[in-house]
Amino acid sequence: MRPLPEVPSAAAPVDGEQVDVEQAEAALVEHYPRLVRLGYLVLPPSLGRNRRVLTAHSLAQRSLPLGRRTAFAAGDGIPLPRRPVGATGVDPGYALIRQRVLRTALQAGLPLRRPAWPRRAQLPPLLPLVWGLRLFPHSGGADELALDQALSALSGPARAAHVLRGLEGLADGEVRRVLAAAGVADPQAALMEADAVAAPYALLASTEFDPCSLQARPPDLLRRRQHAKAALAAVAALLVCGALLGLPGNGWGRDQTSAPLYARNPAAEQALKPAALRRVAPAFWQRSPRTDFTAWPTRGDRTDDARLLRRALAVWARPGTAVRSSTTPGTPVGPPMGSPQLLYAGEVGTASVVLFYDGLRIVRYAEARNADPAQGAALDFARVDSADATSADALILSRGPRTVRYLTAPWVRRVSVRNLLAPARAARALHRDRNGVTDALPSPATATRCRSWPAVEMHAGTSTRLLTDLGELAPARLTSGSPSAPHDVSGRAERESWARTACLLTAVRSRGVRSVNSWPYARQWLPEGNGYAQWLCTRAETWRGTGSRVLAQFQASSTLPAAGGVVSPGAVAARAEDSPACGARDPRVLAGVLWKSRGGRWYVLAAGSEEFASLTTSGGVGGRAQGHLLAVPAQAGDRAQLSGLLANGSRVGALR
């Protein structure tokens, strides 16, 4: 393909050659339309046609160096490529101006990064300035549209390579030298990427890409009117605030007994200072009179990052609309009550995470590792008041789509993972780093199917506590035994019982659960020699005290699978919420089911805890039995009312 006609000399001046300012200015004026077109084509299409037009003109007009009134050396400050041997028709002024336009156009396409100061080319142009109009080139045909789409798919250096080839008529060797002088790290890669554009070079001369031949249209007039009204309202609000601040008594009125706004309250301001955070020494837990979150040491590799901590405290105090927040039921979400304790601050995966504790709540702040405000932040609250050694072993540090990481207490010696649905499988060790952060493991809190239920075992001293993730910051402790004396899960029988209970934990996810106890309160031989059934009461206690849930289970005997297999879950016979049943205050429970034997006959089966002296069923099925077990023949679809008589003569209904 032939290059475009009337292309100014592409060769750069020889190193050390002096370029007169008047010569460069003359080249700028003479070839201004071509330079603006070059900048327009190299600028990223994501800027929009109106801004690309204004930016291209701004880059061309700013291409003359400042502070050189008479002459400047070619390559002085900007390394220009060496002219190839035998090059003719040299226009050093145009070559220098073109190089400056190209460099600034490539800089304008770089993304803005928060830690770095933005370059001038990355900001909207100050001049030229157009108010009340939108400017854009004339529309071309289908070929021009296809070329524009193809260029938008390229990187900035690749667009520059294609434009230098087609608009400037440069050979590949000269293109590489010009790109290198403009700051492109890999010119050869840019050339190879530009090879993907198959459109003719002649299309670059189309009016579609001519920012000097423009059309004018009005902007969104309704939005402009709304913005004008909002600006007037803002000015009025500033005037009112200025008048209030000028009142006696530091601007808040005389004889006011209330404190100033939060941002001007000295105690609240102190709570937002990273230097005021309470920090705990690594070995303090060994001599602490309390074994809870107050004894946790401050850990993480960014505990001295004042900027991160200040952002976390500020978002906690005043979360904006870009903050994704979650709260366990019954947890207040207000600002910190004084300077909180810093538990952790560091990098976890692709995020920066900060954990605070204020005596009542655990607060987790998470943001992108590069602190990009466009990605927002996350703020989570969890109530953990009255935590003790049995409930302060671990916290959820980070949560992915299907995984979770724990931050363990300093007194935890070892962590292992166990699949609750496979009681015969041995627990596997879970690695932790020097800060007590575990490797990522699958989380049952986000699983849609109950095919496995990973739980973690915390080995602390002589105790081994079993914890599971229920979708909150504080994992729930799993126990077994009577409500008056629950204990940690241990032994094959208790693990097999929990294997048929684990899938029912989905009913208590994200409800602020502190612990779940599963109590086998009765064992009943089934009619017709169908083996035996086990009755269990599973109670989930919450951190706030209210909102507990109780499930009565019927687990018929079944053949356990081979070692490493998964057992089938039990059936829910009854459930209740905010009931004292199966708890320390009221440990009794009564439930029944309609059950079908292997021979095809139906029975009403019921079982109560040992406090029951007799059981009675009425309604669709009548029957009575001494003791705390009952089995009465029935028909399919029968509905019965169940009650029981306690040893003290009191009558109690079934769990509901």
C-alpha positions in Angstrom: 0.0 0.0 0.0 1.3 3.5 -0.9 1.7 6.1 1.8 -0.4 9.2 1.8 0.7 12.1 -0.5 2.4 15.2 0.6 4.0 13.7 3.7 6.5 16.1 5.3 10.1 14.8 5.7 10.1 12.0 8.3 13.7 11.9 9.0 15.0 13.3 12.3 17.9 15.7 12.5 21.4 14.5 13.2 22.4 14.4 16.9 23.6 17.7 18.0 21.9 19.7 15.1 20.4 23.0 16.3 16.7 23.5 15.5 15.7 27.2 15.5 12.4 28.1 17.3 11.2 29.9 14.3 11.9 26.9 12.2 9.9 24.6 14.5 7.1 27.2 14.8 6.9 27.4 11.0 6.7 23.6 10.7 3.9 23.6 13.3 1.9 26.3 11.4 2.5 24.7 8.0 1.6 21.2 9.0 -0.8 21.9 11.8 -3.8 19.9 10.3 -1.6 16.8 9.9 -0.2 17.1 13.4 -3.6 17.4 14.9 -4.9 14.5 12.8 -1.9 12.4 14.1 -2.7 13.2 17.7 -6.4 12.5 17.1 -5.7 9.1 15.7 -3.2 8.1 18.5 -5.4 9.3 21.3 -7.6 6.5 22.9 -11.1 6.4 21.4 -12.5 5.9 25.0 -12.1 9.6 25.5 -15.0 10.3 23.2 -14.9 12.3 20.0 -15.5 15.7 21.5 -12.6 15.4 24.0 -10.3 13.8 21.5 -10.8 16.8 19.2 -10.0 19.3 21.9 -7.1 17.2 23.3 -5.5 16.8 19.8 -5.6 20.5 19.2 -4.2 21.1 22.7 -1.3 18.7 22.2 -0.3 20.3 18.9 -0.5 23.8 20.4 1.7 22.8 23.3 4.3 21.0 21.2 6.8 24.0 21.2 9.2 23.6 24.2 9.1 26.3 26.9 12.1 28.4 27.9 13.9 28.4 24.5 13.5 31.8 22.9 16.1 31.4 20.2 17.1 27.9 19.5 17.2 24.4 21.0 19.3 21.3 20.2 17.5 18.5 18.6 17.4 15.7 21.1 18.1 18.1 24.0 15.8 16.8 26.8 14.0 14.5 24.3 16.2 11.9 22.7 15.5 12.0 18.9 16.5 9.1 16.7 19.6 9.2 14.5 19.0 10.0 10.9 19.8 7.0 8.7 22.6 7.2 6.3 21.6 8.6 2.9 18.4 10.2 4.2 17.3 13.2 2.2 14.8 16.0 2.5 15.3 16.6 6.2 12.8 18.8 8.0 14.2 18.8 11.6 11.5 21.2 12.9 8.6 19.0 11.8 10.3 15.9 13.1 10.8 17.4 16.5 7.2 18.8 16.7 5.8 15.4 15.5 7.7 13.6 18.2 6.4 15.8 21.0 2.8 15.4 19.7 3.3 11.6 19.6 4.8 11.4 23.1 2.1 13.5 24.7 -0.7 11.6 22.9 0.7 8.3 24.2 0.9 9.7 27.7 -2.8 10.8 27.4 -3.8 7.2 26.9 -2.1 6.0 30.1 -4.5 5.1 33.0 -4.6 7.4 36.0 -3.1 5.8 39.1 -3.8 6.9 42.6 -0.2 6.9 44.0 1.2 8.8 41.0 0.8 12.5 40.1 -1.2 12.7 36.8 0.6 14.1 33.8 -0.8 17.1 32.1 -1.7 15.2 28.9 -3.9 12.8 31.0 -6.1 15.7 32.2 -8.8 17.4 30.2 -7.3 20.3 28.2 -7.6 23.8 29.5 -7.3 25.3 26.0 -8.9 25.3 23.6 -12.1 25.6 25.6 -15.6 25.3 24.1 -18.7 26.1 26.2 -22.2 25.0 25.2 -21.2 23.0 22.1 -20.0 19.5 21.3 -17.5 19.3 18.4 -16.7 16.2 16.3 -15.5 15.4 12.8 -17.8 14.6 9.9 -19.0 11.0 9.7 -17.5 8.7 7.2 -18.7 5.5 5.6 -18.7 1.9 6.7 -14.9 1.5 5.9 -14.0 4.4 8.2 -16.2 3.0 10.9 -14.6 -0.4 10.7 -11.1 1.2 10.8 -12.1 3.3 13.9 -13.2 0.1 15.6 -10.0 -1.7 14.6 -7.9 1.1 16.0 -9.9 1.2 19.3 -8.9 -2.4 19.8 -5.2 -1.7 19.6 -2.9 -0.4 22.3 -1.6 3.2 22.2 1.8 2.3 20.8 0.2 0.0 18.1 -2.1 2.8 17.0 0.9 5.1 16.8 2.8 2.5 14.7 -0.1 2.2 12.2 -0.5 6.0 11.9 3.3 6.5 11.4 3.2 3.9 8.7 0.1 5.1 6.9 -0.1 8.8 7.6 3.6 9.6 7.7 4.8 6.9 5.2 7.7 5.7 7.5 9.5 2.4 7.0 9.4 0.0 9.9 13.0 0.8 11.0 12.2 4.5 11.2 8.9 3.7 13.0 10.8 1.8 15.6 13.2 4.7 16.2 10.4 7.2 16.4 8.5 5.1 18.9 11.5 4.4 21.0 12.2 8.2 21.2 8.6 8.7 22.2 9.1 6.4 25.2 7.6 3.2 23.9 9.2 0.2 25.7 8.8 -2.4 23.0 8.4 -0.8 19.5 8.7 -4.1 17.7 5.7 -5.5 19.6 3.7 -2.4 18.7 4.5 -3.0 15.0 3.5 -6.6 15.2 0.2 -5.6 16.9 -0.4 -3.0 14.2 -0.1 -5.7 11.5 -3.6 -6.8 12.5 -5.2 -3.8 10.9 -6.0 -4.7 7.3 -7.7 -1.4 6.2 -6.1 0.7 3.5 -3.8 3.5 4.7 -5.7 6.0 2.5 -8.7 5.8 4.9 -6.5 7.7 7.5 -7.0 10.8 5.3 -10.8 10.6 5.5 -12.9 13.4 7.0 -13.9 10.9 9.7 -10.4 11.5 11.2 -10.0 15.2 10.4 -10.3 17.2 13.7 -9.9 20.5 11.8 -13.2 20.0 9.8 -15.8 19.8 12.5 -19.5 19.7 13.2 -21.1 21.4 16.1 -24.1 20.1 18.2 -25.5 21.3 21.5 -25.0 19.1 24.6 -27.7 17.7 26.8 -29.6 21.0 27.4 -31.9 19.5 30.2 -28.9 18.2 32.1 -27.1 21.5 31.7 -30.1 23.3 33.2 -30.2 20.9 36.1 -26.5 21.4 36.7 -27.0 25.2 36.7 -29.7 24.9 39.3 -27.5 22.6 41.4 -24.6 25.0 41.2 -26.9 27.9 42.4 -28.1 25.8 45.3 -24.5 24.9 46.2 -23.5 28.6 46.2 -26.5 29.4 48.4 -25.6 26.6 50.8 -22.0 27.8 51.1 -23.3 31.3 51.9 -25.6 30.0 54.6 -22.8 27.8 56.1 -20.4 30.8 56.0 -23.0 32.8 57.9 -23.4 30.1 60.6 -19.6 29.7 61.0 -19.4 33.4 61.6 -21.7 33.2 64.7 -20.3 33.7 68.2 -19.0 30.7 70.0 -17.0 29.1 67.2 -19.9 29.2 64.9 -22.3 26.8 66.7 -24.4 29.3 68.6 -24.2 30.5 72.2 -25.1 28.4 75.3 -25.4 25.1 73.3 -25.2 22.1 75.6 -24.8 19.6 72.7 -21.4 18.7 71.3 -20.4 19.8 67.8 -20.9 17.7 64.7 -19.0 14.3 64.6 -16.2 15.7 62.5 -15.5 18.4 65.1 -16.0 16.3 68.2 -12.5 16.0 69.9 -13.2 12.4 71.2 -14.5 11.3 67.8 -11.6 12.9 66.0 -9.2 11.1 68.3 -10.8 7.8 67.4 -10.0 8.4 63.7 -6.3 8.8 64.2 -4.2 5.8 63.3 -1.6 6.7 66.0 -4.3 6.4 68.7 -5.2 2.8 67.8 -4.7 0.3 70.6 -1.9 -2.2 69.8 -1.2 -5.4 71.7 2.3 -6.9 72.0 2.9 -10.4 70.5 3.5 -12.1 73.9 0.8 -10.3 75.9 -1.7 -13.2 75.6 0.6 -15.4 77.7 0.2 -13.2 80.8 -3.3 -11.7 80.0 -5.9 -12.3 82.7 -8.5 -12.7 79.9 -8.4 -15.1 77.0 -10.5 -13.3 74.3 -10.0 -10.8 71.5 -8.5 -8.3 73.9 -5.4 -10.5 74.1 -4.9 -10.9 70.4 -1.7 -9.2 69.2 -1.5 -6.7 66.4 -0.4 -8.5 63.3 0.1 -8.0 59.6 2.6 -6.4 57.2 0.8 -3.1 57.0 0.3 -2.2 60.6 2.4 0.9 60.1 0.6 2.1 57.0 -1.0 5.2 58.3 -2.8 5.9 55.0 -4.5 2.5 54.9 -5.5 2.8 58.6 -6.8 6.3 58.1 -8.9 5.3 55.2 -10.3 2.3 57.1 -11.2 4.4 60.1 -12.7 7.2 57.9 -14.9 4.6 56.0 -16.0 3.0 59.3 -17.1 6.4 60.6 -18.7 7.7 57.4 -19.2 5.0 54.8 -20.0 6.3 51.3 -22.2 5.1 48.6 -19.3 3.1 47.0 -18.9 1.0 50.2 -20.4 -2.5 50.3 -21.5 -3.2 53.8 -22.7 -6.3 55.7 -23.9 -6.6 59.2 -24.8 -9.6 61.4 -28.3 -9.3 63.0 -28.4 -7.2 66.1 -25.0 -5.5 65.5 -24.8 -1.6 65.7 -23.1 0.0 62.7 -22.2 3.3 64.1 -18.7 4.9 64.2 -16.0 3.7 66.6 -16.6 4.2 70.3 -13.2 5.6 71.1 -9.9 4.3 69.7 -10.4 0.7 68.7 -7.9 -2.2 69.0 -6.0 -3.0 65.8 -6.0 -6.8 65.2 -4.7 -7.1 61.7 -3.6 -4.9 58.8 -2.0 -6.5 55.7 -2.3 -7.9 52.2 -4.6 -10.9 51.7 -4.8 -12.1 48.1 -5.7 -9.2 45.9 -7.0 -7.0 48.8 -5.8 -5.0 51.7 -7.6 -6.0 54.9 -7.9 -4.3 58.3 -9.5 -5.9 61.3 -10.6 -3.8 64.3 -12.1 -4.7 67.7 -13.9 -2.2 69.9 -15.1 -4.4 72.8 -18.5 -5.1 71.2 -17.8 -5.6 67.5 -15.3 -6.9 65.0 -15.1 -4.6 62.0 -13.4 -5.6 58.8 -12.4 -3.1 56.1 -11.2 -4.4 52.7 -10.1 -2.5 49.6 -8.2 -3.3 46.4 -4.5 -3.7 46.9 -3.8 -0.7 44.7 -6.3 1.4 46.6 -8.3 2.1 43.4 -11.4 4.1 44.5 -13.2 2.9 41.4 -13.3 -0.6 42.9 -15.0 0.7 46.1 -14.4 -0.9 49.5 -16.1 -3.4 51.8 -17.1 -2.9 55.4 -18.4 -5.8 57.6 -19.7 -5.7 61.2 -20.1 -8.6 63.6 -21.1 -8.6 67.2 -18.7 -10.6 69.5 -19.5 -9.3 73.0 -18.9 -11.7 75.9 -16.4 -13.7 73.8 -14.2 -16.1 75.8 -11.5 -18.7 75.1 -14.0 -21.1 73.4 -15.3 -18.4 71.0 -12.3 -16.3 70.2 -10.1 -18.9 68.5 -10.5 -17.5 64.9 -12.0 -14.8 62.7 -12.8 -14.8 59.0 -10.1 -12.6 57.5 -11.1 -12.8 53.8 -13.8 -14.4 51.7 -13.7 -15.2 48.0 -16.4 -16.5 45.8 -16.0 -20.0 47.1 -13.1 -19.8 49.5 -12.3 -18.4 53.0 -9.2 -17.6 55.0 -9.0 -17.6 58.8 -7.0 -15.5 61.2 -6.3 -17.6 64.2 -5.7 -16.7 67.8 -2.1 -16.7 69.1 -2.8 -19.6 71.5 -3.9 -21.9 68.6 -1.0 -24.4 68.1 -2.3 -26.2 65.0 -5.1 -26.0 62.5 -6.6 -28.9 60.5 -9.5 -29.3 58.1 -12.2 -32.0 58.4 -15.1 -32.8 56.1 -18.1 -33.2 58.4 -19.9 -35.3 55.8 -17.1 -37.9 55.8 -16.6 -38.8 59.5 -14.3 -41.7 58.6 -11.8 -39.5 56.8 -8.8 -38.2 58.8 -8.4 -34.4 59.2 -5.7 -32.8 57.1 -3.3 -30.1 58.3 -4.0 -26.5 57.2 -1.0 -24.3 56.7 -0.7 -20.9 58.4 1.8 -18.0 57.8 3.7 -16.3 60.5 0.8 -13.9 61.2 -1.6 -16.8 61.8 -3.4 -16.5 58.4 -4.5 -19.8 57.0 -4.4 -20.9 53.4 -7.6 -20.6 51.4 -10.0 -23.5 51.8 -13.5 -24.1 50.5 -16.3 -22.4 52.3 -19.7 -24.1 53.0 -21.3 -20.6 53.5 -21.5 -20.0 49.7 -22.1 -23.6 48.5 -25.4 -24.2 46.7 -25.3 -27.9 47.2 -24.3 -29.9 50.3 -21.7 -32.2 48.8 -19.1 -31.5 51.5 -18.9 -29.4 54.6 -15.3 -28.3 55.5 -14.9 -27.4 59.1 -11.7 -26.4 60.9 -10.3 -27.9 64.1 -8.4 -25.5 66.3 -5.9 -27.3 68.6 -5.3 -25.0 71.6 -3.7 -26.5 74.7 -5.4 -29.8 75.4 -8.6 -28.8 73.6 -9.6 -29.3 70.0 -12.5 -27.1 69.0 -14.5 -27.6 65.8 -15.5 -24.4 63.9 -17.4 -23.7 60.7 -18.0 -20.8 58.5 -21.7 -19.7 58.4 -21.2 -16.6 56.3 -20.1 -14.1 59.1 -16.9 -12.7 60.5 -16.9 -15.0 63.5 -17.1 -18.7 62.8 -19.6 -20.8 64.8 -18.4 -23.4 67.3 -19.8 -26.9 66.9 -20.5 -29.0 70.1 -22.2 -32.1 71.2 -23.9 -33.3 74.4 -26.7 -32.3 76.7 -27.7 -28.6 76.8 -26.5 -28.3 80.4 -23.0 -29.5 79.6 -22.1 -29.2 75.9 -18.6 -30.3 74.9 -16.4 -30.2 71.8 -17.0 -32.8 69.2 -14.8 -35.9 69.7 -15.0 -39.5 68.9 -16.4 -41.5 66.0 -20.0 -41.6 67.2 -20.3 -37.8 67.6 -18.7 -37.2 64.2 -21.1 -39.6 62.6 -24.0 -37.8 64.2 -22.7 -34.4 63.0 -22.2 -35.9 59.5 -26.0 -36.3 59.2 -26.6 -32.9 60.8 -24.1 -30.7 58.9 -26.3 -30.0 55.9 -29.0 -28.6 58.1 -26.7 -25.8 59.1 -27.8 -23.9 56.0 -30.9 -23.0 57.9 -28.9 -20.8 60.3 -26.4 -19.2 57.9 -25.9 -15.4 58.3 -28.0 -15.1 61.5 -25.2 -14.1 63.9 -24.8 -17.7 65.2 -22.2 -18.1 68.0 -22.4 -21.9 68.6 -24.4 -24.9 67.5 -25.0 -27.9 69.8 -26.3 -31.2 68.5 -27.8 -33.4 71.3 -28.9 -37.1 70.8 -31.7 -37.0 73.3 -33.3 -40.4 72.5 -32.7 -43.7 70.8 -35.7 -45.8 69.5 -36.0 -49.2 68.1 -38.2 -49.1 64.9 -41.2 -51.4 64.4 -41.0 -54.6 62.3 -37.3 -55.0 63.0 -36.2 -52.0 60.9 -33.3 -51.2 63.1 -33.2 -48.2 65.3 -33.5 -44.4 65.0 -31.7 -41.6 66.8 -33.5 -38.4 67.8 -31.4 -35.3 68.0 -32.0 -31.7 69.0 -29.8 -29.1 67.3 -29.8 -25.7 68.8 -28.1 -22.6 67.3 -27.3 -19.8 69.8 -26.6 -16.3 68.7 -24.3 -13.6 69.9 -27.2 -11.3 70.7 -29.1 -13.9 72.8 -32.3 -13.7 70.7 -33.1 -15.3 67.4 -32.0 -18.8 68.4 -33.2 -21.7 66.2 -34.0 -25.3 67.3 -34.3 -28.3 65.0 -35.5 -31.7 66.0 -34.0 -34.5 63.8 -35.1 -38.0 63.1 -32.1 -40.1 61.9 -33.1 -43.6 60.9 -30.5 -46.3 61.0 -28.6 -46.6 57.7 -25.6 -48.6 56.5 -22.6 -46.3 56.8 -20.5 -46.0 53.6 -16.9 -47.3 53.4 -14.1 -45.3 54.9 -13.9 -41.9 53.3 -17.5 -42.0 52.0 -20.3 -39.5 52.7 -23.4 -40.3 54.8 -27.0 -39.2 54.1 -28.5 -36.4 56.1 -31.2 -36.7 58.7 -34.8 -35.5 58.5 -36.2 -32.5 60.3 -39.1 -33.5 62.5 -39.8 -30.1 64.0 -38.3 -26.6 64.2 -38.8 -23.5 66.3 -37.3 -20.0 66.6 -36.7 -18.0 69.8 -37.7 -21.1 71.9 -36.0 -22.1 75.1 -36.4 -25.8 74.2 -33.3 -27.9 74.0 -31.4 -25.1 75.8 -29.8 -24.7 79.2 -33.0 -23.1 80.7 -35.4 -25.7 79.3 -33.5 -28.8 78.2 -36.6 -30.9 77.4 -37.8 -31.5 73.8 -40.6 -33.6 72.1 -41.0 -34.3 68.4 -42.7 -36.8 66.1 -42.7 -38.0 62.5 -44.9 -40.1 60.1 -42.6 -43.0 59.1 -43.0 -45.8 56.6 -41.4 -49.2 57.2 -39.6 -51.3 54.7 -42.7 -53.5 54.6 -44.8 -50.5 53.4 -46.7 -49.9 56.6 -47.0 -46.4 58.2 -46.4 -45.4 61.8 -46.4 -42.3 64.0 -43.1 -42.3 65.8 -42.4 -39.8 68.6 -39.6 -39.3 71.2 -39.1 -37.0 74.1 -36.2 -36.3 76.4 -36.0 -38.3 79.6 -38.2 -35.8 81.6 -41.3 -37.2 79.9 -43.2 -39.9 81.8 -45.7 -40.7 78.9 -46.6 -39.6 75.4 -50.0 -39.2 73.8 -51.1 -38.7 70.2 -54.6 -37.6 69.2 -56.4 -36.2 66.1 -56.1 -38.3 63.1 -54.1 -41.0 65.0 -54.9 -42.0 68.6 -52.4 -43.7 70.9 -50.6 -43.5 74.2 -47.3 -44.9 75.5 -45.5 -45.0 78.9 -42.1 -43.5 78.9 -40.6 -41.1 76.4 -40.9 -43.2 73.2 -44.1 -43.9 71.1 -44.9 -45.9 68.0 -48.5 -46.1 66.8 -49.8 -47.6 63.5 -51.2 -45.0 61.1 -52.1 -44.4 57.5 -50.4 -42.3 54.8 -51.3 -38.7 55.1 -52.5 -38.9 58.7 -52.0 -35.8 60.9 -51.7 -36.3 64.6 -51.4 -34.0 67.6 -48.6 -34.9 70.0 -48.2 -34.1 73.7 -46.4 -35.5 76.7 -46.8 -35.7 80.4 -43.7 -34.8 82.6 -42.8 -36.5 85.8 -44.2 -33.6 87.8 -47.6 -33.9 86.1 -47.2 -31.0 83.7 -48.4 -31.4 80.1 -46.1 -30.2 77.3 -46.7 -30.0 73.6 -44.4 -30.9 70.8 -41.7 -28.6 69.5 -43.1 -26.0 67.0 
